[in-house]
Amino acid sequence: MRIVIVGDGKVGATLVEHLSQEDHDIVVIDRNSKVIEQLVNTYDVMGICGNGASYEVQTEAGVEDANLFISATSSDELNILSCLVAKKIGAEHTVARVRNPEYLKQMHFFKEELGLNVVVNPELDAANEIAKVLRFPSAINIETFSRGNVDLAEIKITADNPLCETAVADIPRIYNGKVLFCAVQRGVNVYIPRGDFVIKSGDKIHITGARGDIIKFMKKLGMYKHRTKNIMIIGGGKMGYYLARQLCESGGYNVKIIEIDSDRCKHLSEVLRDAKIINADGTDRAVLYEQGLEHQDAFVALTTIDEENIISSMYASSLGISKTVAKVNRVSYQVLESIGMDSAFSSKAIAANRILAYARALENSGESSVQTLYKLVGGQVEALEFKITADFQGIDIPLKNLNIHKDVLIASIIRQGRVLFPDGNDHIELGDNVILVAKSKQLRSINQIFG
């Protein structure tokens, strides 16, 4: 596909990195000539220095032939205008990054009246992901498929966990758990586990299942933690606002935000009536102690500086806070692993995953294409959801008779709202939603699962 990307900020750079590996014809537009030069030298892309909303610049970039136009600059208004111009010029599909909470209620208008195909709010999407983990604190991360029918939970296995030294095939028999083990990270290695794979202390496992079934399984293992109630958020920016609002609206939480900017605190006090707003430096240990950090059930660090978020979270963890979460955009996955950080979220990565899923779906329009996409373990594994249409080559054939690639696992099948964990005798039907976990693959169509 021909893809034009405006803006090489955090989201734009992540998109260029991933899309350039998928054999697309990519053009990047940015005002900064040094940024364009670095991109062109690093990736197989074309770069144009200029204003992404300019008709002349878009014409030079060949937007009239673009299958997908993405505007991800730091300005919501520029992103919207760029997409409107691109639509008029002839771009087939447009994606705009829109972050301002004031525009949140206008998303339907942007899509229906202005013709934007996708509107992405990275901070809102990241806040939604963090909220899921706070509701299920035993997990490092939670991904959701099929409108909430299926969850994928990442869990750290400690030495006292009863799963240690247990083969994957024996787990359902021993614990009667309706979950499926779909990926295991052991050190720097990643495995799609088969029945004879033995779980070890230190493993990070990814399991899928209905949320209720995952909770039951965790309780049997003695891993289920009580729901968090007292939550401290450091940083009252867009992500902090979205997270606090969601927690306050759902009820049952005592939310405290510590924000250093006094004007921002005043605004938050007006729009978040049920949260306690503190004007102070949330990275100051004396402030954290004064605000009762040791009595919190969860600590969430969402400042604009990765290092402050990491250090604050590690400090909270050292005090015995059972759930700590850090916003991290620049620090690599490997670095976080080396210092023992578990629940870290990147708004750029979450937004990029959503756009990548949309891009792959466009490549196979009318076919069994990608509905949802998550990159796991630093991008080494992908979890994808496909809607099955008539083009799928394995319809109504028992799975044991299909030549499925060894690095691909069919994690679950959603059929008319029911979640199925298939064995070799099961089959895939027209209209099913199928969730796959694939190692080191970039699946664009479900037909690529065959070896």
RODO-2510 file (C-alpha; in nm, 4 decimals, decimal comma):
residues 451
     n   res          X          Y          Z
     1     m     0,0000     0,0000     0,0000
     2     r     0,0959     0,3634    -0,0417
     3     i     0,0973     0,5261     0,3032
     4     v     0,1611     0,8920     0,3836
     5     i     0,2485     0,9831     0,7436
     6     v     0,2488     1,3427     0,8660
     7     g     0,4566     1,4110     1,1775
     8     d     0,7513     1,2183     1,3142
     9     g     0,6803     1,2468     1,6842
    10     k     0,6515     0,9449     1,9112
    11     v     0,3534     0,7891     1,7344
    12     g     0,4750     0,8742     1,3850
    13     a     0,8219     0,7335     1,4458
    14     t     0,6795     0,4084     1,5837
    15     l     0,4529     0,3725     1,2811
    16     v     0,7401     0,4303     1,0403
    17     e     0,9492     0,1692     1,2212
    18     h     0,6817    -0,1010     1,1974
    19     l     0,5208    -0,0178     0,8629
    20     s     0,8568     0,0064     0,6870
    21     q     0,9093    -0,3629     0,7720
    22     e     0,5862    -0,4616     0,5972
    23     d     0,6791    -0,3690     0,2388
    24     h     0,4666    -0,0559     0,2118
    25     d     0,5439     0,2454    -0,0057
    26     i     0,5833     0,5084     0,2686
    27     v     0,6172     0,8863     0,2474
    28     v     0,6817     1,0896     0,5632
    29     i     0,6091     1,4634     0,5897
    30     d     0,7619     1,6728     0,8679
    31     r     0,8696     2,0346     0,9136
    32     n     1,2079     1,9350     1,0579
    33     s     1,4625     1,8657     0,7839
    34     k     1,7002     1,6868     1,0248
    35     v     1,4240     1,4478     1,1275
    36     i     1,3424     1,3731     0,7639
    37     e     1,7082     1,3129     0,6810
    38     q     1,7470     1,0707     0,9728
    39     l     1,4334     0,8792     0,8728
    40     v     1,5375     0,8435     0,5104
    41     n     1,8814     0,7203     0,6175
    42     t     1,7372     0,4698     0,8685
    43     y     1,4318     0,3289     0,6882
    44     d     1,3287     0,2583     0,3324
    45     v     1,0979     0,5603     0,3126
    46     m     1,0677     0,8839     0,1180
    47     g     1,0771     1,2094     0,3137
    48     i     0,9368     1,5543     0,2393
    49     c     1,0090     1,8604     0,4513
    50     g     0,7048     2,0847     0,4842
    51     n     0,3602     2,1531     0,6276
    52     g     0,1470     1,8375     0,6242
    53     a    -0,1734     2,0381     0,5785
    54     s    -0,0424     2,2141     0,2684
    55     y    -0,2086     2,1204    -0,0611
    56     e     0,1233     2,1638    -0,2449
    57     v     0,3156     1,9464     0,0006
    58     q     0,0518     1,6732    -0,0062
    59     t     0,0467     1,6800    -0,3855
    60     e     0,4264     1,6413    -0,3892
    61     a     0,3863     1,3429    -0,1555
    62     g     0,1406     1,1792    -0,3963
    63     v    -0,1499     1,1824    -0,1526
    64     e    -0,3966     1,1474    -0,4425
    65     d    -0,2724     0,7868    -0,4810
    66     a    -0,2477     0,7105    -0,1073
    67     n    -0,4354     0,4119     0,0294
    68     l    -0,3835     0,5415     0,3826
    69     f    -0,3067     0,8916     0,5128
    70     i    -0,2045     0,9283     0,8801
    71     s    -0,1592     1,2606     1,0573
    72     a     0,0057     1,2276     1,3990
    73     t     0,1571     1,5680     1,4751
    74     s     0,1366     1,7289     1,8201
    75     s    -0,1479     1,9552     1,7008
    76     d    -0,5004     1,8108     1,6942
    77     e    -0,6215     2,0879     1,4661
    78     l    -0,3382     2,0360     1,2183
    79     n    -0,4101     1,6623     1,2132
    80     i    -0,7791     1,7180     1,1398
    81     l    -0,7073     1,9768     0,8704
    82     s    -0,4413     1,7562     0,7107
    83     c    -0,6877     1,4675     0,6861
    84     l    -0,9580     1,6910     0,5354
    85     v    -0,7154     1,8118     0,2676
    86     a    -0,5997     1,4544     0,2023
    87     k    -0,9586     1,3358     0,1582
    88     k    -1,0279     1,6135    -0,0924
    89     i    -0,7108     1,5331    -0,2845
    90     g    -0,8049     1,1657    -0,3090
    91     a    -0,6629     0,9639    -0,0181
    92     e    -0,8766     0,6535     0,0346
    93     h    -0,8539     0,6337     0,4134
    94     t    -0,7475     0,8877     0,6760
    95     v    -0,6371     0,8565     1,0387
    96     a    -0,5982     1,1532     1,2750
    97     r    -0,4459     1,1697     1,6198
    98     v    -0,6758     1,3816     1,8384
    99     r    -0,5834     1,4138     2,2070
   100     n    -0,7701     1,7120     2,3515
   101     p    -1,0413     1,6066     2,6011
   102     e    -1,2594     1,8895     2,4682
   103     y    -1,2903     1,7006     2,1380
   104     l    -1,3811     1,3697     2,3021
   105     k    -1,7560     1,4147     2,2548
   106     q    -1,7061     1,5123     1,8908
   107     m    -1,5499     1,1859     1,7715
   108     h    -1,8716     1,0763     1,6014
   109     f    -1,8913     1,4121     1,4210
   110     f    -1,5296     1,3829     1,3052
   111     k    -1,5997     1,0433     1,1512
   112     e    -1,9516     1,0865     1,0144
   113     e    -1,9470     1,4496     0,9047
   114     l    -1,5799     1,5195     0,8334
   115     g    -1,5085     1,1777     0,6838
   116     l    -1,2183     1,0736     0,9073
   117     n    -1,1983     0,6938     0,9039
   118     v    -1,0161     0,6559     1,2360
   119     v    -0,9604     0,9010     1,5210
   120     v    -0,6890     0,7908     1,7640
   121     n    -0,6447     0,9336     2,1141
   122     p    -0,3224     0,7797     2,2528
   123     e    -0,3665     0,9121     2,6063
   124     l    -0,7269     0,7917     2,6302
   125     d    -0,6382     0,4485     2,4911
   126     a    -0,3451     0,4177     2,7353
   127     a    -0,5664     0,5244     3,0270
   128     n    -0,8149     0,2532     2,9292
   129     e    -0,5359    -0,0062     2,9324
   130     i    -0,4092     0,1080     3,2728
   131     a    -0,7614     0,1018     3,4181
   132     k    -0,7975    -0,2639     3,3122
   133     v    -0,4783    -0,3563     3,4965
   134     l    -0,5862    -0,1669     3,8090
   135     r    -0,9102    -0,3654     3,8100
   136     f    -0,7090    -0,6889     3,7746
   137     p    -0,3895    -0,6160     3,9723
   138     s    -0,2558    -0,9721     3,9567
   139     a    -0,1752    -0,9173     3,5890
   140     i     0,1133    -0,7198     3,4442
   141     n    -0,0968    -0,6316     3,1440
   142     i    -0,4437    -0,7047     3,0043
   143     e    -0,5432    -0,6992     2,6364
   144     t    -0,9047    -0,7297     2,5245
   145     f    -1,0531    -0,8939     2,2161
   146     s    -1,3973    -0,9324     2,0622
   147     r    -1,5535    -0,6402     2,2505
   148     g    -1,4586    -0,7786     2,5880
   149     n    -1,5488    -1,1445     2,5305
   150     v    -1,1865    -1,2565     2,5638
   151     d    -0,8943    -1,1197     2,7663
   152     l    -0,5244    -1,1894     2,7272
   153     a    -0,3457    -1,1556     3,0607
   154     e     0,0298    -1,1353     3,1206
   155     i     0,1388    -1,2837     3,4547
   156     k     0,4774    -1,3205     3,6270
   157     i     0,5490    -1,6653     3,7736
   158     t     0,7306    -1,6535     4,1077
   159     a     0,9121    -1,9407     4,2796
   160     d     0,6184    -2,0135     4,5116
   161     n     0,3662    -2,0397     4,2283
   162     p     0,2135    -2,3897     4,2033
   163     l     0,2521    -2,3798     3,8245
   164     c     0,6304    -2,4067     3,8566
   165     e     0,7664    -2,7294     3,7048
   166     t     0,4231    -2,8138     3,5615
   167     a     0,3738    -2,9095     3,1968
   168     v     0,1195    -2,7000     3,0077
   169     a    -0,0800    -3,0112     2,9104
   170     d    -0,1324    -3,1042     3,2786
   171     i    -0,2572    -2,7639     3,3941
   172     p    -0,6238    -2,7942     3,2796
   173     r    -0,6520    -3,1365     3,4456
   174     i    -0,4988    -3,0227     3,7752
   175     y    -0,6701    -2,6858     3,8069
   176     n    -0,9765    -2,7319     3,5865
   177     g    -0,8995    -2,3955     3,4336
   178     k    -1,0757    -2,2720     3,1212
   179     v    -0,7730    -2,0762     3,0014
   180     l    -0,5151    -2,1302     2,7304
   181     f    -0,1405    -2,0704     2,7596
   182     c    -0,0480    -1,8930     2,4396
   183     a     0,2991    -1,7397     2,4931
   184     v     0,5817    -1,7623     2,7455
   185     q     0,8758    -1,5274     2,7861
   186     r     1,1795    -1,6816     2,9553
   187     g     1,4649    -1,4368     2,9797
   188     v     1,5299    -1,3088     2,6260
   189     n     1,3557    -1,6077     2,4657
   190     v     0,9908    -1,6325     2,3675
   191     y     0,7975    -1,9567     2,3177
   192     i     0,4601    -2,0558     2,1792
   193     p     0,4153    -2,3404     2,4309
   194     r     0,3046    -2,6894     2,3371
   195     g     0,1702    -2,9505     2,5769
   196     d     0,5125    -3,0701     2,6934
   197     f     0,6385    -2,7188     2,7736
   198     v     0,7221    -2,6905     3,1479
   199     i     0,6557    -2,3636     3,3327
   200     k     0,9535    -2,2292     3,5317
   201     s     0,9997    -1,9684     3,8025
   202     g     1,0619    -1,6270     3,6479
   203     d     0,8555    -1,6980     3,3359
   204     k     0,6106    -1,4400     3,2108
   205     i     0,3093    -1,6197     3,0765
   206     h     0,0295    -1,4949     2,8524
   207     i    -0,3031    -1,6688     2,9026
   208     t    -0,6341    -1,6133     2,7245
   209     g    -0,9867    -1,6723     2,8431
   210     a    -1,3090    -1,5059     2,9437
   211     r    -1,2373    -1,2596     3,2246
   212     g    -1,4398    -1,4577     3,4780
   213     d    -1,2540    -1,7772     3,3908
   214     i    -0,9154    -1,6066     3,4247
   215     i    -1,0130    -1,4748     3,7679
   216     k    -1,1276    -1,8222     3,8788
   217     f    -0,8011    -1,9730     3,7545
   218     m    -0,5951    -1,7103     3,9374
   219     k    -0,7874    -1,7711     4,2601
   220     k    -0,7117    -2,1438     4,2400
   221     l    -0,3442    -2,0571     4,2090
   222     g    -0,3627    -1,8208     4,5057
   223     m    -0,2567    -1,5313     4,2818
   224     y    -0,5727    -1,3247     4,2747
   225     k    -0,5348    -0,9958     4,4573
   226     h    -0,8231    -0,8027     4,6013
   227     r    -0,9520    -0,5134     4,3968
   228     t    -0,7575    -0,1923     4,4382
   229     k    -0,9360     0,0904     4,6162
   230     n    -0,6876     0,3639     4,7059
   231     i    -0,5017     0,4864     4,3961
   232     m    -0,2376     0,7599     4,3761
   233     i    -0,1671     0,9148     4,0353
   234     i     0,1427     1,1280     3,9803
   235     g     0,0906     1,3701     3,6917
   236     g    -0,2364     1,5343     3,5983
   237     g    -0,1854     1,5620     3,2239
   238     k    -0,4215     1,4226     2,9622
   239     m    -0,3557     1,0601     3,0521
   240     g    -0,3901     1,1271     3,4253
   241     y    -0,7180     1,3082     3,3636
   242     y    -0,8614     1,0308     3,1450
   243     l    -0,7597     0,7621     3,3953
   244     a    -0,8946     0,9469     3,7000
   245     r    -1,2210     1,0260     3,5243
   246     q    -1,2746     0,6627     3,4286
   247     l    -1,1980     0,5389     3,7802
   248     c    -1,4219     0,8003     3,9419
   249     e    -1,7099     0,7254     3,7056
   250     s    -1,6883     0,3504     3,7669
   251     g    -1,7101     0,4076     4,1437
   252     g    -1,5477     0,2326     4,4382
   253     y    -1,2102     0,4044     4,4100
   254     n    -1,0410     0,6726     4,6170
   255     v    -0,8367     0,8627     4,3583
   256     k    -0,5660     1,1129     4,4473
   257     i    -0,3756     1,3110     4,1811
   258     i    -0,0508     1,4912     4,2616
   259     e     0,0257     1,7576     3,9994
   260     i     0,3021     2,0193     4,0156
   261     d     0,1338     2,2837     3,7978
   262     s    -0,1069     2,4972     4,0016
   263     d    -0,3186     2,6073     3,7041
   264     r    -0,3602     2,2485     3,5959
   265     c    -0,4630     2,1549     3,9507
   266     k    -0,7314     2,4217     3,9470
   267     h    -0,8683     2,2855     3,6188
   268     l    -0,8609     1,9256     3,7446
   269     s    -1,0463     2,0279     4,0607
   270     e    -1,3232     2,1698     3,8441
   271     v    -1,3625     1,8693     3,6097
   272     l    -1,2878     1,5863     3,8563
   273     r    -1,5132     1,6531     4,1518
   274     d    -1,4706     1,3036     4,2993
   275     a    -1,0898     1,2999     4,2938
   276     k    -0,8574     1,4629     4,5447
   277     i    -0,6161     1,7023     4,3705
   278     i    -0,2846     1,7911     4,5393
   279     n    -0,0611     2,0714     4,4096
   280     a     0,2882     1,9366     4,4766
   281     d     0,5887     1,7630     4,3221
   282     g     0,4895     1,3979     4,3025
   283     t     0,8491     1,2881     4,2472
   284     d     0,9527     1,4257     4,5899
   285     r     0,9700     1,1431     4,8422
   286     a     0,8749     1,3765     5,1280
   287     v     0,5576     1,4715     4,9403
   288     l     0,4739     1,1082     4,8716
   289     y     0,5221     1,0215     5,2376
   290     e     0,3101     1,3176     5,3472
   291     q     0,0306     1,2085     5,1111
   292     g     0,0270     0,8569     5,2523
   293     l     0,1921     0,6599     4,9755
   294     e     0,2457     0,3566     5,1999
   295     h    -0,1318     0,3260     5,2488
   296     q    -0,2120     0,3116     4,8765
   297     d    -0,3194    -0,0015     4,6929
   298     a    -0,1833     0,1230     4,3594
   299     f     0,0618     0,3862     4,2401
   300     v     0,0539     0,5232     3,8831
   301     a     0,3339     0,7505     3,7568
   302     l     0,2286     0,9542     3,4513
   303     t     0,4657     1,2506     3,4373
   304     t     0,6209     1,3602     3,1084
   305     i     0,9629     1,2222     3,2062
   306     d     1,0161     0,8466     3,1728
   307     e     1,2996     0,8311     3,4226
   308     e     1,0950     1,0019     3,6933
   309     n     0,8096     0,7602     3,6349
   310     i     1,0381     0,4586     3,6586
   311     i     1,2196     0,5752     3,9733
   312     s     0,8957     0,6775     4,1461
   313     s     0,7348     0,3421     4,0658
   314     m     1,0364     0,1503     4,1916
   315     y     1,0300     0,3524     4,5134
   316     a     0,6579     0,2820     4,5604
   317     s     0,7210    -0,0867     4,5006
   318     s     0,9992    -0,0878     4,7621
   319     l     0,7440     0,0356     5,0179
   320     g     0,5245    -0,2651     4,9496
   321     i     0,2685    -0,1088     4,7139
   322     s     0,1258    -0,4152     4,5434
   323     k     0,0527    -0,2530     4,2069
   324     t     0,2724     0,0066     4,0404
   325     v     0,2330     0,1397     3,6875
   326     a     0,4620     0,3707     3,4912
   327     k     0,4113     0,5657     3,1712
   328     v     0,7182     0,5009     2,9563
   329     n     0,7661     0,6134     2,5958
   330     r     1,1371     0,6333     2,5227
   331     v     1,2988     0,3638     2,7374
   332     s     1,3316     0,0276     2,5620
   333     y     1,1528    -0,2909     2,6638
   334     q     1,4854    -0,4623     2,7350
   335     v     1,5920    -0,1870     2,9777
   336     l     1,2647    -0,2169     3,1685
   337     e     1,3123    -0,5927     3,1940
   338     s     1,6634    -0,5518     3,3337
   339     i     1,5466    -0,3292     3,6207
   340     g     1,2452    -0,5426     3,7067
   341     m     0,9715    -0,3111     3,5762
   342     d     0,6545    -0,4975     3,4931
   343     s     0,3497    -0,2791     3,4290
   344     a     0,4758    -0,0059     3,1981
   345     f     0,2587     0,1546     2,9326
   346     s     0,3483     0,3516     2,6222
   347     s     0,0761     0,5667     2,4698
   348     k     0,2673     0,5780     2,1412
   349     a     0,2855     0,1978     2,1210
   350     i    -0,0832     0,1557     2,2032
   351     a    -0,1849     0,4100     1,9385
   352     a     0,0542     0,2592     1,6844
   353     n    -0,0919    -0,0901     1,7418
   354     r    -0,4401     0,0377     1,6679
   355     i    -0,3290     0,2075     1,3470
   356     l    -0,1237    -0,0958     1,2407
   357     a    -0,4304    -0,3174     1,2806
   358     y    -0,6295    -0,0799     1,0619
   359     a    -0,3543    -0,0745     0,7983
   360     r    -0,3403    -0,4541     0,7805
   361     a    -0,7182    -0,4754     0,7560
   362     l    -0,7112    -0,2406     0,4553
   363     e    -0,4675    -0,4691     0,2759
   364     n    -0,7232    -0,7479     0,2762
   365     s    -1,0491    -0,5567     0,2490
   366     g    -1,3349    -0,8022     0,2007
   367     e    -1,1233    -1,0930     0,3247
   368     s    -1,0671    -1,2439     0,6694
   369     s    -0,8708    -0,9421     0,7866
   370     v    -0,7281    -0,8124     1,1133
   371     q    -0,9806    -0,6724     1,3613
   372     t    -0,7517    -0,6247     1,6618
   373     l    -0,3733    -0,6325     1,6993
   374     y    -0,1434    -0,6246     2,0011
   375     k     0,2340    -0,6486     2,0025
   376     l     0,3654    -0,8421     2,3012
   377     v     0,7084    -0,8942     2,4566
   378     g     0,8648    -0,5914     2,2933
   379     g     0,7161    -0,6759     1,9546
   380     q     0,8462    -1,0339     1,9421
   381     v     0,4927    -1,1763     1,9499
   382     e     0,1673    -1,0568     1,7967
   383     a    -0,1821    -1,1374     1,9174
   384     l    -0,4397    -1,0809     1,6447
   385     e    -0,8127    -1,1148     1,6003
   386     f    -0,9585    -1,2069     1,2606
   387     k    -1,3178    -1,2053     1,1398
   388     i    -1,3732    -1,5147     0,9268
   389     t    -1,5176    -1,4591     0,5808
   390     a    -1,5678    -1,6932     0,2869
   391     d    -1,2087    -1,6532     0,1613
   392     f    -1,0601    -1,8471     0,4567
   393     q    -0,9149    -2,1698     0,3227
   394     g    -0,9777    -2,3728     0,6372
   395     i    -1,3524    -2,3316     0,6914
   396     d    -1,5217    -2,6425     0,8421
   397     i    -1,1987    -2,8447     0,8310
   398     p    -1,0827    -3,0030     1,1616
   399     l    -0,7835    -2,8091     1,2931
   400     k    -0,5774    -3,1282     1,3157
   401     n    -0,6046    -3,1588     0,9361
   402     l    -0,4746    -2,8069     0,8727
   403     n    -0,1049    -2,7457     0,8154
   404     i    -0,0718    -2,4577     1,0617
   405     h     0,2706    -2,3025     1,1077
   406     k     0,4462    -2,4162     1,4273
   407     d     0,4919    -2,0552     1,5468
   408     v     0,1193    -1,9841     1,5246
   409     l    -0,1330    -2,0792     1,7928
   410     i    -0,5100    -2,0600     1,7568
   411     a    -0,5852    -1,9249     2,1023
   412     s    -0,9631    -1,9096     2,0893
   413     i    -1,2681    -1,9010     1,8670
   414     i    -1,5621    -1,6717     1,9425
   415     r    -1,8801    -1,8141     1,7927
   416     q    -2,2089    -1,6311     1,8500
   417     g    -2,0807    -1,4842     2,1743
   418     r    -1,9423    -1,8142     2,3080
   419     v    -1,5686    -1,8518     2,3721
   420     l    -1,4206    -2,1821     2,2533
   421     f    -1,0719    -2,3137     2,3253
   422     p    -1,0254    -2,5438     2,0304
   423     d    -0,8538    -2,8795     2,0107
   424     g    -0,7643    -3,0735     1,6985
   425     n    -1,1199    -3,1926     1,6416
   426     d    -1,2689    -2,8419     1,6392
   427     h    -1,3104    -2,6360     1,3243
   428     i    -1,3532    -2,2730     1,2199
   429     e    -1,6868    -2,1604     1,0777
   430     l    -1,7932    -1,8710     0,8590
   431     g    -1,8619    -1,5670     1,0808
   432     d    -1,6364    -1,6770     1,3674
   433     n    -1,3882    -1,4433     1,5296
   434     v    -1,0532    -1,6174     1,5712
   435     i    -0,7744    -1,5035     1,8029
   436     l    -0,4221    -1,6040     1,7032
   437     v    -0,0864    -1,5677     1,8713
   438     a     0,2087    -1,5612     1,6325
   439     k     0,5802    -1,5415     1,6985
   440     s     0,7973    -1,3267     1,4704
   441     k     0,5293    -1,2977     1,2028
   442     q     0,3382    -1,0082     1,0529
   443     l     0,0104    -1,1713     0,9582
   444     r    -0,2078    -0,9622     0,7284
   445     s    -0,4524    -1,2402     0,6410
   446     i    -0,5509    -1,5456     0,8383
   447     n    -0,4605    -1,7578     0,5361
   448     q    -0,0947    -1,6825     0,6168
   449     i    -0,1115    -1,9177     0,9164
   450     f    -0,0574    -2,2183     0,6943
   451     g     0,2955    -2,3573     0,6838
***
